[in-house]
Amino acid sequence: MEKEKKKDNKVSRVIRILLVVFLLVVFIYHRIMLKKEAPLREPLGQMVEVDNQKNEYLHRRRGRTHTNIYVRFRDWLTDT
């Protein structure tokens, strides 16, 4: 009976260790990917403030056509 408890305890311990190692590897991988993605999250256009809200203004010109793009960002922390 005691051998079974010791064996179960060892298996449980190994599973916990593997779980912690797995979570640590996932966390480190996630942080590395966030650093690689950082340049992709920067706005492409110029940030302007309109009515106390930050907006992104992007002007593209291709040949004779002009495209103005306004991207509106909401401030989720306030109720404005």
C-alpha positions in Angstrom: 0.0 0.0 0.0 2.8 2.4 0.9 4.6 1.6 -2.3 1.6 2.6 -4.3 1.3 5.9 -2.5 5.0 6.6 -3.1 4.6 5.7 -6.7 1.5 7.9 -7.1 3.3 10.8 -5.3 6.3 10.5 -7.7 4.0 10.5 -10.8 2.1 13.4 -9.4 5.4 15.3 -8.8 6.7 14.6 -12.3 3.4 15.8 -13.8 3.6 19.0 -11.9 7.2 19.6 -12.9 6.4 19.0 -16.5 3.4 21.4 -16.3 5.6 24.1 -14.8 8.3 23.6 -17.4 5.7 23.7 -20.2 4.1 26.9 -18.9 7.5 28.5 -18.6 8.4 27.6 -22.2 5.1 29.0 -23.5 5.6 32.2 -21.5 9.1 32.7 -22.8 8.0 32.0 -26.4 5.1 34.4 -26.0 7.4 37.2 -24.8 9.8 36.6 -27.7 7.0 36.8 -30.3 5.7 40.0 -28.7 9.1 41.6 -29.2 9.1 40.5 -32.8 5.6 41.8 -33.4 6.3 45.2 -31.8 7.2 47.0 -35.1 4.0 45.7 -36.7 1.8 47.3 -34.0 3.2 50.8 -34.6 0.8 53.1 -36.5 1.5 53.5 -40.2 0.3 57.1 -40.4 0.5 60.2 -38.3 -1.3 60.3 -34.9 -3.5 63.4 -34.6 -5.9 64.4 -31.8 -9.4 65.3 -32.7 -12.1 66.0 -30.0 -9.7 64.7 -27.4 -9.4 61.4 -29.1 -6.4 60.0 -30.8 -6.8 59.2 -34.5 -4.4 57.9 -37.1 -4.2 59.9 -40.4 -2.7 58.1 -43.4 -2.3 59.7 -46.8 -1.4 57.6 -49.8 -0.8 58.8 -53.3 -0.7 56.4 -56.2 -0.4 58.1 -59.6 -3.2 60.6 -59.9 -5.4 59.2 -57.2 -5.1 60.2 -53.5 -6.4 58.2 -50.7 -7.0 59.7 -47.2 -7.6 57.1 -44.5 -8.7 58.1 -41.0 -8.6 55.4 -38.3 -10.3 56.2 -35.1 -9.1 54.8 -31.9 -11.4 54.6 -28.9 -10.2 55.2 -25.4 -11.8 52.2 -23.7 -10.9 53.5 -20.2 -13.2 56.6 -20.4 -16.8 57.0 -21.4 -16.3 59.9 -23.9 
